[in-house]
């Protein structure tokens, strides 16, 4: 009858249920002929041997009493000498609320469909905990051993009570685990360990921080599963000849686990307050400096000692550079009595009244309106001795408007860049929280303190300094901008004819870039991994590039790169960086192409700088334009005449710069560093430092002074950068390897039990960048009382 199989199955299950009620009684006859299979009462810590086949199976019953407040767990060991995968020994363990089954040999699938067979298997059973309401509980366990082998399969069975199943805080527990013998119950095999809870891979060390909200019952299981192969944790994989291998049967790991309490809420509060206090102290310091300057300015205004009158109402001031200028070196300098194109004359000099400083009426067509301006550029910018007045001939309003584009462009870039970044990291964090897969994000797990949905709040908090100091720098620049505008409106000749022309657009862009560096670095640290490292490094490149552009703009205000060209160049750099990360690890062709581009770009930029932007790129016919001009310069200056270059200072700088860049290109081609993003950042930083050092040396050579504030900022920058780089190179994690390899670099917190080395890097790098910006902002304050036709260009 069709219904007979179901009835037989019900009859077969009925004796099991009866034995569950009375385990010590003999079992009823099973549906296997006349064979009677009793449920044998068994003892813990005793080895049972037997043979099972298609017609024979053995059932063992174990019972024990669990007391309230105690968690008693049982472990089942099974060994079989049979290697026949077609007829394995089947183990079924039944408890009051759970059923667990497996086979021996136990089969694991590895990479490329490779299989591993383990003939010794042990599993931990999920315990049933007695409560004060229920009192002591009688626990019943049935172990059913069976096989479909026609000739029988031998086995050995051992059931033991685990003595140290409950882990105590701050007490290390040592044990051994293998792929077929995991430790602790519930999803404890390679193929199902990821089904529930929070999990991560490890090689030598790892840490998981748990929150109470994830475990309402205030208890959890710790499960250790050994992978059959090393590839999941970063090890190499090699193929052997046989399909099924038992060569790694002895694969086992000695483990030590320690449960430690997480930090208290007071630590969070102290860390947050400390972060704000540290950076708000910079606000207080700047207010103090501003107040001192205000007092000194008021005193000088009362004493009338700020400058001396030349008898015509204009204020003049002497400077050492005036005395040290060689005879004839004023060749090409704009005389005070002549009206330079684009320059504003004071009414006391007999020129036209100074124009309004508002930019509302300024149009792009206002650039170079003098008919002879193009010829003037070619004549002036190729002179042997150049002064600032030669390169600040355009209308101040027009140039200022040009540099404001830097600010508005970076604001636009920041908005369009940050919004999808924030959306993406929120998705990453949600995936981590929902799946429990902590291999997605590369944290320093030994010092990752969660808060709410964030897994590593400390790494996010430490980026607060970039935002606060970037905003402070914007306030400082705004103050200078407002004071300068007031001076222009008052027709102050020092603001119009003396010192470095004040254009603040690039400074504003630098402040926004510093703030966005903090925001995007925080976004990156929400879930740091291979896919989102570009979030903050992109703005690192822009910060370095903007600093170099501002340093060049200082004495070349009329010929600096436009905002569109600058940001387009940054886009090319970021694109190359992405290609380098993807292809730069093993592909030689990429490094050949990149090194060639690097060297050619260095030569092209050097030629433009050497000739003050007056070299035209003509690619008609087979002419390579700028590179042909560079070859002609080298031939005429060094080979043909064998004389010193026309512009010695510029030539020295460019030779040093090219040597540095060619060295980077050669280093990359030979060693092919894995961290291409840091390699590219190193190129930017070295060029910036080289240019800044050259600028300061040339400034001192020209008998210019370093005032106390820029001198202090230079020293502070050097000291803080040295300390910051020390912490940067600690390498607490790395997305270049596997998550398990990254955890080998994890370290404990070093500050307030809350911040790690990388957090200190965030604090110090924000401070160092702030001081670096102040250096660029105040470096030439000593020239505010020097006429522009006496300020050399280098």
PyMOL commands that set and color helices and strands:
alter all, ss='L'
color gray80, all
select helices_A, chain A and resi 4-21+85-87+111-113+193-195+212-214+231-233+265-303+320-324+347-349+364-366+373-380+388-391+396-435+445-447+457-461+464-489+493-497+505-526+534-555+563-583+588-610+626-640+648-671+676-701+708-728+739-743+757-778+781-785+788-790
alter helices_A, ss='H'
color red, helices_A
select strands_A, chain A and resi 39-41+47-52+58-66+73-79+89-94+99-104+106-109+115-118+120-124+137-147+153-162+173-178+244-245+252-257+308-309+315-316
alter strands_A, ss='S'
color yellow, strands_A
deselect
rebuild
show_as cartoon
